[in-house]
Amino acid sequence: MDSFDPGSSDSSKLDSGELQEFLQIEKQKAQLNAQIHEFNDFCWDKCMDKPGSKLDSKTENCLTNCVERFLDVSFLITNRFAQLMQKSGS
């Protein structure tokens, strides 16, 4: 898809459907970034007792588990969303 250029004189480059798709993709990117920030805050608060020059094994394991669970849930939600989109498109 071509990038949206509001200053372009060729208005046929981006029709209404493409604009809606572009806006939906940008909204999804913003939501993903918000989720990543929320995840970072959650795992930091959950796992970090006091910051130091090195991570101890307990903190490292906590952060690893937190990240892995986040990724598991993200993949599950993404796959479920893709299934729903396929059903609605069929």
C-alpha positions in Angstrom: 0.0 0.0 0.0 1.3 3.5 -0.8 1.9 5.8 2.1 -0.6 8.5 2.7 0.5 12.0 1.7 -2.1 14.6 2.6 -0.3 17.2 0.4 -0.5 15.1 -2.7 -2.6 16.5 -5.6 -3.4 13.0 -6.8 -6.4 12.1 -4.7 -6.9 8.8 -6.6 -3.8 7.3 -4.9 -5.7 6.5 -1.7 -9.4 5.8 -1.8 -11.7 5.7 1.2 -11.2 1.9 1.8 -7.4 2.3 1.7 -7.6 5.2 4.1 -9.7 3.2 6.5 -7.2 0.3 6.3 -4.3 2.7 6.9 -6.0 4.3 9.9 -6.9 0.8 11.3 -3.2 -0.3 11.0 -2.0 2.8 12.7 -4.5 2.3 15.5 -3.3 -1.2 16.0 0.3 -0.1 16.1 -0.5 2.4 18.8 -2.4 -0.2 20.8 0.5 -2.6 20.5 2.9 0.1 21.7 0.6 0.9 24.7 0.5 -2.8 25.5 4.3 -3.1 25.4 4.7 -0.1 27.8 2.1 -1.6 30.1 3.9 -5.0 30.0 7.2 -3.3 30.7 5.8 -1.5 33.7 4.1 -4.6 35.0 7.2 -6.9 34.7 9.4 -4.2 36.2 7.2 -3.7 39.2 6.7 -7.4 39.6 10.3 -8.5 39.3 12.6 -5.6 40.4 13.1 -5.3 44.1 15.9 -2.8 43.9 17.9 -1.9 40.8 21.6 -2.8 41.0 24.6 -3.2 38.8 23.7 -6.8 38.0 20.6 -8.9 37.9 20.4 -11.8 40.4 19.2 -15.1 39.2 15.8 -14.7 40.9 15.1 -11.4 39.2 16.4 -12.7 35.8 14.1 -15.7 36.1 11.1 -13.5 37.0 11.7 -11.2 34.1 12.2 -14.2 31.7 8.9 -15.8 32.9 7.1 -12.5 32.7 8.2 -11.9 29.1 7.4 -15.4 28.0 3.9 -15.3 29.5 3.4 -11.9 27.8 4.5 -13.4 24.4 2.3 -16.5 24.9 -0.8 -14.3 25.6 0.1 -12.0 22.7 0.4 -14.8 20.2 -2.9 -16.4 21.5 -4.8 -13.1 21.1 -3.2 -12.4 17.7 -4.1 -15.9 16.4 -7.7 -15.6 17.8 -8.1 -12.2 16.2 -6.9 -13.6 12.9 -9.4 -16.5 13.1 -12.2 -14.0 13.8 -11.1 -11.9 10.9 -11.1 -14.9 8.6 -14.6 -15.9 9.7 -15.9 -12.4 9.2 -14.3 -12.1 5.8 -15.7 -15.5 4.5 
